[in-house]
Amino acid sequence: PQDARPLLERAQAHAERGALDAAVADCSAALRVQPDLAPAHLLRATLHLAQRKGVEALADAERAAALAPADALPVLVRARARLLRNDAAGALSDARAAQRLQGGAGAYALGTLGMALTASGDAEGALQPLTEALRAAPLDPELWAERGRAHLALRRYRSAAADVDRAVALDPGWAVKLRAELEQLKSRRD
């Protein structure tokens, strides 16, 4: 039987270059060779997240989590896929479950928990994990944006503006992603 690892390695190389469709295709090819290859399901789930394909991301993250039940990362990716699908309760449940698993700490885990708390309506509770995540990953614009959203929900407009501005400074693409938040903050700054 053919080895799926070279296909997975090529998928990772495509992903690093931003060629997401090619990376997904190689993950799919790897999974045709070895259907239970958890890293391929996990990478494809992460790629689908980047493509904003919640249904596909959730399916692959669920499969990766089933294949690697002691690993927090597939559960965290599943939580983020649930957020894409507007399932805040499921995302929060996954984020909390991931904390009990190997690899359930760190910036990605804390950020995912903060995102799930914000989506669940607990913006105050989201601030601590998001701030801790930012200490570990201060160059992550998504974390700055999410903490800005939490501050905005709490009507802490200066803090929200500072965080949103930082997200946009780190990655100007966030100006488009945060259009609604920027408009709301603009009206508060004037």
DAZI-V820931 format. One record per backbone hydrogen bond with DSSP energy under -1.0 kcal/mol. NH is the residue of the N-H (numbers start at 1). CO is the residue of the C=O. Records with the same first field share a line. If there is no record, write none. Layout:
NH = CO / CO
//
This chain:
8 = 4
9 = 5
10 = 6
11 = 7
12 = 8
13 = 9
14 = 10
15 = 11
16 = 12
17 = 13
18 = 15
19 = 14
20 = 18
23 = 19
24 = 20
25 = 21
26 = 22
27 = 23
28 = 24
29 = 25
30 = 26
31 = 27
32 = 28
33 = 29
34 = 30
37 = 34
38 = 36
41 = 37
42 = 38
43 = 39
44 = 40
45 = 41
46 = 42
47 = 43
48 = 44
49 = 45
50 = 46
51 = 47
52 = 49
53 = 48
57 = 53
58 = 54
59 = 55
60 = 56
61 = 57
62 = 58
63 = 59
64 = 60
65 = 61
66 = 62
67 = 63
68 = 64
71 = 68
72 = 102
76 = 72
77 = 73
78 = 74
79 = 75
80 = 76
81 = 77
82 = 78
83 = 79
84 = 80
85 = 81
86 = 83
87 = 82
91 = 87
92 = 88
93 = 89
94 = 90
95 = 91
96 = 92
97 = 93
98 = 94
100 = 97
101 = 98
102 = 70
104 = 101
110 = 106
111 = 107
112 = 108
113 = 109
114 = 110
115 = 111
116 = 112
117 = 113
118 = 114
119 = 115
120 = 116
121 = 118
122 = 117
126 = 122
127 = 123
130 = 126
131 = 127
132 = 128
133 = 129
134 = 130
135 = 131
136 = 132
137 = 133
140 = 137
144 = 140
145 = 141
146 = 142
147 = 143
148 = 144
149 = 145
150 = 146
151 = 147
152 = 148
153 = 149
154 = 150
155 = 152
156 = 151
157 = 155
160 = 156
161 = 157
162 = 158
163 = 159
164 = 160
165 = 161
166 = 162
167 = 163
168 = 164
169 = 165
170 = 166
171 = 167
174 = 171
175 = 172
177 = 173
178 = 174
179 = 176
182 = 178
183 = 179
184 = 180
185 = 181
186 = 182
187 = 183
189 = 185
190 = 186
//
